[in-house]
Amino acid sequence: MSLPPSIQSLRTRWAQLQAREKNLLALAAGLVLATLLWQLSLAPALTTLRTADAQARALNAQLQQMRAMQTEAKSLQQQPALAFDEALRALTLATEQTLGATAKLNTAGDRTSVTLQGASADALAQWLAQARLNARSVPAEARLVRAVAPGAPGGATWNGVLVMQLPAR
């Protein structure tokens, strides 16, 4: 069996090397092989092992949050349906109490447009939660613009229109 010329020349060169040079080349090849083994198989496994506890805690927290949202969704589904007038009354009350003069309601059909002018983010979030729970209403459309206001908590307010879907008349 004949070897290709390039391999034959390498074998000849290897045979001409002294024992010390052969040992150093073998050691260098071993180091390269060990580095490759570390980089390709052991390092990723150790990284995964180090981060597994933190990932498990984060996933557990996410699971608990999803279960809480599931419980909230089930409780919302079990609530009795509201009539249009009751839902509109609850939405109007929530608007007056939470948003005050920063919001105006305009009802057309089974939709109510809420025009916001300088509503704070906290008040808007609180109002949306009240609208969902008390009036059983959710936004059908939202056209909001964030405006920076130096006097507002958090430094930002919201302007625009939210269209809320109410039960059919």
Residue frames relative to the residue before (quaternion, step in Angstrom):
aa qw qx qy qz dx dy dz
M 1.0000 0.0000 0.0000 0.0000 0.00 0.00 0.00
S 0.1891 -0.7966 0.5655 0.0993 3.55 -0.67 1.06
L 0.3691 -0.7273 0.5449 0.1948 3.53 -1.09 0.84
P 0.5849 -0.5514 0.4369 0.4038 3.59 -1.15 0.45
P 0.6435 -0.5648 0.3510 0.3791 3.59 -1.10 0.63
S 0.6425 0.5304 -0.3489 0.4291 3.62 0.94 -0.74
I 0.6732 0.4688 -0.2983 0.4879 3.59 0.97 -0.81
Q 0.6190 0.5422 -0.3423 0.4535 3.57 1.02 -0.73
S 0.6618 0.4926 -0.3142 0.4698 3.60 0.97 -0.81
L 0.6252 0.5239 -0.3400 0.4680 3.60 1.08 -0.66
R 0.6459 0.5112 -0.3208 0.4675 3.61 0.97 -0.79
T 0.6381 0.5167 -0.3228 0.4707 3.55 1.01 -0.79
R 0.6599 0.5003 -0.3031 0.4715 3.58 0.94 -0.91
W 0.6313 0.5348 -0.3264 0.4571 3.61 1.00 -0.81
A 0.6650 0.5065 -0.3042 0.4568 3.57 0.93 -0.87
Q 0.6712 0.5024 -0.2951 0.4582 3.61 1.10 -0.60
L 0.5635 0.6126 -0.3886 0.3953 3.60 1.22 -0.35
Q 0.4840 -0.6317 0.5183 0.3131 3.53 -1.22 0.58
A 0.6820 -0.5013 0.3487 0.4025 3.57 -1.25 0.41
R 0.6353 0.5318 -0.3291 0.4530 3.60 1.00 -0.82
E 0.6664 0.4957 -0.2988 0.4700 3.64 0.94 -0.84
K 0.6256 0.5292 -0.3279 0.4702 3.56 1.08 -0.78
N 0.6564 0.5121 -0.3084 0.4602 3.59 0.97 -0.84
L 0.6616 0.5009 -0.3071 0.4659 3.58 0.98 -0.84
L 0.6539 0.4961 -0.3139 0.4773 3.61 0.98 -0.76
A 0.6364 0.5133 -0.3242 0.4758 3.58 1.03 -0.76
L 0.6406 0.5150 -0.3162 0.4738 3.57 1.04 -0.81
A 0.6495 0.5082 -0.3139 0.4705 3.61 0.94 -0.85
A 0.6523 0.4977 -0.3143 0.4775 3.60 0.95 -0.84
G 0.6377 0.5245 -0.3221 0.4631 3.59 1.03 -0.75
L 0.6513 0.5094 -0.3127 0.4675 3.57 1.01 -0.81
V 0.6376 0.5104 -0.3233 0.4780 3.57 1.00 -0.82
L 0.6591 0.5040 -0.3021 0.4693 3.59 0.94 -0.87
A 0.6550 0.5010 -0.3126 0.4714 3.60 0.96 -0.84
T 0.6419 0.5172 -0.3216 0.4659 3.61 0.99 -0.80
L 0.6504 0.5044 -0.3142 0.4731 3.58 0.94 -0.83
L 0.6388 0.5201 -0.3204 0.4678 3.57 0.96 -0.87
W 0.6554 0.5099 -0.3069 0.4650 3.59 0.94 -0.88
Q 0.7127 0.4771 -0.2644 0.4411 3.58 0.78 -1.05
L 0.7650 0.4103 -0.2101 0.4498 3.58 0.91 -0.85
S 0.8227 0.2273 -0.1299 0.5046 3.60 1.03 -0.53
L 0.7621 0.4056 -0.2417 0.4431 3.61 0.72 -0.89
A 0.6589 0.5302 -0.3265 0.4221 3.62 0.86 -0.86
P 0.6721 0.4683 -0.3283 0.4704 3.67 0.82 -0.78
A 0.6425 0.5214 -0.3306 0.4539 3.58 0.99 -0.75
L 0.6660 0.4889 -0.3039 0.4745 3.59 0.95 -0.81
T 0.6208 0.5277 -0.3416 0.4685 3.59 1.03 -0.71
T 0.6462 0.5075 -0.3107 0.4779 3.57 0.96 -0.84
L 0.6554 0.5128 -0.3078 0.4611 3.56 0.95 -0.86
R 0.6630 0.5073 -0.3068 0.4571 3.62 0.98 -0.80
T 0.7608 0.3860 -0.2071 0.4789 3.59 0.93 -0.81
A 0.4442 0.7259 -0.4443 0.2801 3.61 1.23 -0.15
D 0.6604 0.5094 -0.3269 0.4445 3.63 0.89 -0.82
A 0.6681 0.4889 -0.3072 0.4694 3.59 0.89 -0.89
Q 0.6511 0.5048 -0.3190 0.4686 3.59 0.97 -0.80
A 0.6425 0.5208 -0.3270 0.4573 3.58 0.99 -0.80
R 0.6478 0.5051 -0.3188 0.4729 3.60 0.99 -0.80
A 0.6586 0.5027 -0.3127 0.4645 3.59 0.94 -0.86
L 0.6694 0.4880 -0.3022 0.4716 3.60 0.93 -0.82
N 0.6301 0.5248 -0.3335 0.4651 3.58 1.06 -0.71
A 0.6400 0.5076 -0.3216 0.4790 3.59 1.00 -0.80
Q 0.6481 0.5102 -0.3142 0.4700 3.58 0.98 -0.83
L 0.6349 0.5242 -0.3243 0.4658 3.59 1.02 -0.79
Q 0.6521 0.5087 -0.3163 0.4647 3.59 0.95 -0.85
Q 0.6422 0.5161 -0.3177 0.4694 3.57 1.01 -0.81
M 0.6607 0.4979 -0.3074 0.4702 3.60 0.96 -0.84
R 0.6390 0.5121 -0.3310 0.4689 3.60 1.03 -0.72
A 0.6299 0.5176 -0.3336 0.4734 3.59 1.04 -0.75
M 0.6562 0.4931 -0.3119 0.4786 3.59 0.97 -0.81
Q 0.6222 0.5316 -0.3414 0.4623 3.60 1.05 -0.71
T 0.6497 0.5098 -0.3112 0.4703 3.57 0.97 -0.86
E 0.6518 0.5058 -0.3098 0.4725 3.57 0.98 -0.83
A 0.6505 0.5125 -0.3181 0.4616 3.59 0.96 -0.83
K 0.6534 0.5047 -0.3190 0.4654 3.58 0.95 -0.81
S 0.6611 0.4934 -0.3216 0.4648 3.59 0.96 -0.79
L 0.6337 0.5151 -0.3344 0.4705 3.61 1.06 -0.67
Q 0.6527 0.5159 -0.3187 0.4542 3.59 1.02 -0.76
Q 0.6899 0.4928 -0.2798 0.4505 3.57 1.10 -0.66
Q 0.5187 0.6321 -0.4272 0.3859 3.59 1.22 -0.19
P 0.5125 -0.6428 0.4601 0.3354 3.57 -1.02 0.71
A 0.5572 -0.6144 0.4492 0.3320 3.54 -1.16 0.65
L 0.3417 -0.7279 0.5600 0.1997 3.54 -1.12 0.71
A 0.4748 -0.6140 0.5396 0.3262 3.52 -1.23 0.50
F 0.6878 -0.4950 0.3361 0.4110 3.57 -1.23 0.44
D 0.6810 0.4984 -0.2992 0.4452 3.60 0.83 -0.99
E 0.6530 0.5044 -0.3187 0.4664 3.61 0.96 -0.81
A 0.6594 0.5057 -0.3079 0.4634 3.58 0.95 -0.87
L 0.6528 0.5042 -0.3123 0.4713 3.60 0.98 -0.82
R 0.6354 0.5222 -0.3219 0.4690 3.58 1.02 -0.82
A 0.6687 0.4909 -0.2992 0.4715 3.61 0.93 -0.88
L 0.6530 0.5051 -0.3119 0.4703 3.60 1.01 -0.78
T 0.6428 0.5140 -0.3157 0.4721 3.58 1.01 -0.80
L 0.6545 0.5091 -0.3066 0.4674 3.58 0.93 -0.88
A 0.6560 0.5011 -0.3101 0.4717 3.60 0.92 -0.88
T 0.6452 0.5224 -0.3187 0.4574 3.58 1.01 -0.80
E 0.6759 0.4896 -0.2982 0.4631 3.58 0.88 -0.91
Q 0.7067 0.4746 -0.2678 0.4512 3.59 0.91 -0.92
T 0.7820 0.3708 -0.1827 0.4664 3.58 0.85 -0.94
L 0.7998 0.2968 -0.1505 0.4996 3.58 0.77 -0.98
G 0.2391 -0.8210 0.4922 0.1626 3.58 1.19 -0.45
A 0.8420 -0.1644 0.1434 0.4934 3.55 -0.95 -0.97
T 0.5775 0.6049 -0.3885 0.3869 3.61 1.19 -0.14
A 0.7568 0.3168 -0.1888 0.5397 3.61 1.25 -0.11
K 0.0955 -0.7604 0.6399 0.0566 3.54 -1.21 0.67
L 0.2845 -0.7628 0.5629 0.1425 3.57 -0.99 0.93
N 0.0087 0.7588 -0.6512 0.0127 3.52 -1.20 0.72
T 0.1492 -0.8227 0.5467 0.0449 3.59 -0.46 1.22
A 0.0630 0.7569 -0.6470 0.0679 3.54 -1.04 0.95
G 0.8192 -0.0051 -0.0401 0.5721 3.56 -0.48 1.21
D 0.7412 -0.3530 0.2738 0.5011 3.57 -0.86 -0.95
R 0.6098 0.5084 -0.3559 0.4929 3.57 1.24 0.50
T 0.1472 -0.7644 0.6225 0.0806 3.50 -1.15 0.71
S 0.2487 -0.7555 0.5902 0.1378 3.56 -0.83 1.02
V 0.1388 -0.7642 0.6271 0.0584 3.54 -0.91 0.96
T 0.1558 -0.7920 0.5875 0.0583 3.56 -0.51 1.23
L 0.1615 -0.8053 0.5684 0.0479 3.55 -0.65 1.17
Q 0.0127 0.7697 -0.6380 0.0190 3.53 -1.07 0.80
G 0.8499 -0.0558 -0.0080 0.5240 3.57 -0.26 1.28
A 0.3149 0.7512 -0.5200 0.2572 3.62 1.02 0.70
S 0.4252 -0.6994 0.5053 0.2733 3.59 -0.88 0.89
A 0.6233 -0.5701 0.3903 0.3663 3.54 -1.17 0.60
D 0.6517 0.5169 -0.3202 0.4535 3.61 0.95 -0.82
A 0.6654 0.4946 -0.3043 0.4691 3.57 0.93 -0.91
L 0.6484 0.5167 -0.3194 0.4589 3.58 0.99 -0.81
A 0.6507 0.5018 -0.3185 0.4727 3.61 0.95 -0.80
Q 0.6508 0.5046 -0.3101 0.4750 3.57 0.97 -0.84
W 0.6556 0.5139 -0.3114 0.4573 3.58 0.95 -0.83
L 0.6408 0.5215 -0.3248 0.4603 3.60 0.97 -0.84
A 0.6422 0.5051 -0.3264 0.4753 3.60 1.00 -0.77
Q 0.6613 0.4939 -0.3090 0.4725 3.60 0.95 -0.83
A 0.6376 0.5265 -0.3319 0.4540 3.59 0.98 -0.79
R 0.6665 0.4936 -0.3034 0.4692 3.56 0.98 -0.80
L 0.7404 0.4305 -0.2409 0.4565 3.59 0.82 -0.96
N 0.7815 0.3719 -0.1900 0.4635 3.57 0.72 -1.05
A 0.7764 0.3121 -0.1725 0.5196 3.59 0.89 -0.89
R 0.2966 -0.7725 0.4974 0.2607 3.57 1.32 -0.21
S 0.4562 0.6591 -0.4357 0.4095 3.51 1.01 0.99
V 0.0918 -0.7843 0.6123 0.0386 3.54 -1.04 0.81
P 0.5836 -0.5875 0.4120 0.3801 3.59 -1.11 0.53
A 0.2582 -0.7459 0.5957 0.1488 3.55 -0.96 0.92
E 0.7721 0.0323 -0.0023 0.6347 3.55 1.19 -0.68
A 0.0334 -0.7827 0.6209 0.0269 3.54 -1.19 0.57
R 0.0256 0.7542 -0.6546 0.0444 3.54 -0.89 1.03
L 0.1603 0.8105 -0.5338 0.1802 3.54 0.15 1.32
V 0.1410 -0.7564 0.6344 0.0738 3.51 -1.21 0.68
R 0.3411 -0.7320 0.5562 0.1959 3.54 -0.90 0.95
A 0.0763 -0.7887 0.6099 0.0113 3.56 -0.85 1.03
V 0.3720 -0.7163 0.5433 0.2310 3.56 -0.94 0.87
A 0.0043 0.7892 -0.6121 0.0509 3.53 -0.77 1.12
P 0.4339 -0.7435 0.4418 0.2526 3.60 -0.52 1.14
G 0.7184 0.4584 -0.2694 0.4486 3.64 0.99 -0.68
A 0.5881 0.6022 -0.3681 0.3949 3.61 1.19 -0.34
P 0.5508 -0.5856 0.4611 0.3756 3.59 -1.13 0.60
G 0.7905 0.2172 -0.1912 0.5398 3.56 -0.76 1.01
G 0.4731 -0.7310 0.3976 0.2894 3.59 1.28 -0.10
A 0.7359 0.3662 -0.2405 0.5163 3.64 1.17 0.15
T 0.0961 -0.7597 0.6397 0.0670 3.52 -1.22 0.63
W 0.3604 -0.7263 0.5476 0.2071 3.56 -1.30 0.28
N 0.0894 -0.7560 0.6480 0.0242 3.51 -1.09 0.91
G 0.5084 0.6576 -0.4652 0.3045 3.57 -1.12 0.59
V 0.5047 -0.6345 0.5035 0.2986 3.53 -1.33 -0.37
L 0.1181 -0.7365 0.6629 0.0648 3.51 -1.12 0.89
V 0.1707 -0.7614 0.6161 0.1075 3.58 -0.87 0.91
M 0.1623 -0.8143 0.5561 0.0371 3.54 -0.57 1.25
Q 0.3339 -0.7322 0.5643 0.1842 3.57 -0.94 0.93
L 0.1202 -0.7883 0.6024 0.0353 3.57 -0.79 1.06
P 0.6439 -0.4973 0.3761 0.4434 3.61 -1.20 0.26
A 0.5887 -0.5820 0.4269 0.3639 3.56 -1.15 0.60
R 0.5425 -0.6311 0.4493 0.3250 3.56 -1.14 0.67
